[in-house]
Amino acid sequence: MNEQPTASHTLVGDEQAQERLRALRGSIDNLDAALVHLLAERFKCTQQVGELKAVHHLPAADPAREADQIARLRRLAVEARLDPAFAEKFLNFIIDEVVRHHRAIAARPRS
């Protein structure tokens, strides 16, 4: 026998699915907020690095450090079951922004 779901059975299933969807989306919203706050903290640190580099006339980019960080993040991604290629793209996006900030800091007039 192949039972067809009744309208009331489907409605209950839909309500449960909608509640689960709301809960998952709430978790995603919380994680997105945490990511934004973590990125803000990271950029506060990199801003200080940029100031230090500018004062000591160090280059804005550090390719060796960047390569080490990418390799490290790829390893962490594998351990966390996250696509390492995605993790690398994400870090490269952040690195590009940090280097842009460091160049802007270095270009500011110093007293």
Secondary structure, 3 states (H helix, E strand, C coil): CCCCCCHHHHHHHHHHHHHHHHHHHHHHHHHHHHHHHHHHHHHHHHHHHHHHHHHCCCCCCCHHHHHHHHHHHHHHHHHCCCCHHHHHHHHHHHHHHHHHHHHHHHHCCCC
